Amino acid sequence: MDIEKIRADFPILSRKVNGHPLVYLDNAATSQTPKVVIDAIVEYYESYNANIHRGVHSLSQEATDAYEEARETLRAHFNAAKKEEIIFTSGTTHGINLVASGFASVLTAKDEVIVSALEHHSNIVPWQMLCEKTGATLKVIPMTESGELDLEAYEELLSENTKLVFVNHVSNALGTVNNIEKIITKAHQKGAAVLIDGAQAAPHIKADVQALDVDFYVVSGHKMCGPTGVGVLYGKEDWLNKLPPYQGGGEMIDQVTFEKTTYAGLPHKFEAGTPNICGGIAFGKAIDYLNEIGFDHIAAYEHELLTYATEQLLALGDLKIYGTSSEKTAVISFNFEGIHPYDIGTIIDKLGIAVRTGHHCAQPIMDFYKIPGTVRASFSFYNTKEEIDAFVQAVKRAKIMLS
Ligand code: PMP
């Protein structure tokens, strides 16, 4: 991989923050945007901005074609069997809420659903709301000290009453890559469906939804070099046909009368209202961009960065890293004894370094470790070892100041 060439694709990477070159290590929160994606956004608004699917005029047709081409790009990327199984959403949160809302018509009070201890709040709260509505019971796969899921405990939680399991592919707070192959197989043996939150995995690992045999897989465009406000829900056709629509409105109907409305087929049944047309098109361009670099190259390089950064940070001493699984994406969550993560984050920001501090929308993980939060550095394929050196030196300075 030619990192300098790749970095030149990202205009933001050449800016300064607080007088220092930007070192952007908050990629798990959102990724940066390459010029090809920015250009696609500009081109859409400059030359073919129009509403899609129902216009007879040329602009509308051009926009529809580009949007549907992006859907095909996403289908191919995740290897879905059909384009109809790719639903555009506003992001992972929207995708999960859509499925959770649909399952209100599937679950009864005797049913059980299973979540994991490693989830982002967006893969917890919609299901709690669903359980309140239906009376179904929420069970939790416990985590271990190393930040991995206890899959033996998972097998014990599964029962004939389990209807749905929802787990992330990669933990945003710790970087752990969960063994979703096993989670899916064991759930299916009990007849339960599985939703995988792929928000943190999708920028690093190319998931094949057919090989995984997963029922639902959700991602956000903005974590994959795409814009904010767009994402994708993959759902097996049978499930998407079975679930009721999430929102009512234009685009999702077949016939409307005051007596009765019939719904459009897939994917439109779940795409009420004018979608984020430009966002969908730009998301497709981002996927093309990532595939041109290649996910194998991305994973290998990011692993190198992770190993290097882990060694450099540990050399500072007195530091605890949370999430020590051997199966990790490029995320390091850490604290120094007696120093609040927020203070580290604030000081290193003055040196141009962007990391995330806090609970990372995963309060149950912080409760497990009995900490208020962590400093989280998350790397992308456009980061360099020199940036890691600058980050480690900045952390060292902050530690001295705060000790
Ligand atoms: N799940 C995980 C694992 C995440 O990291 C995130 C984003 N931090 C989400 C869900 C929610 O994604 P979004 O805010 O894009 O809907």
Boltz pocket constraint, residues with backbone or C-beta under 6 A from the ligand:
constraints:
  - pocket:
      binder: B
      contacts: [[A, 28], [A, 29], [A, 90], [A, 91], [A, 92], [A, 93], [A, 94], [A, 120], [A, 122], [A, 123], [A, 168], [A, 170], [A, 171], [A, 172], [A, 197], [A, 199], [A, 200], [A, 220], [A, 360], [A, 361]]
      max_distance: 6.0
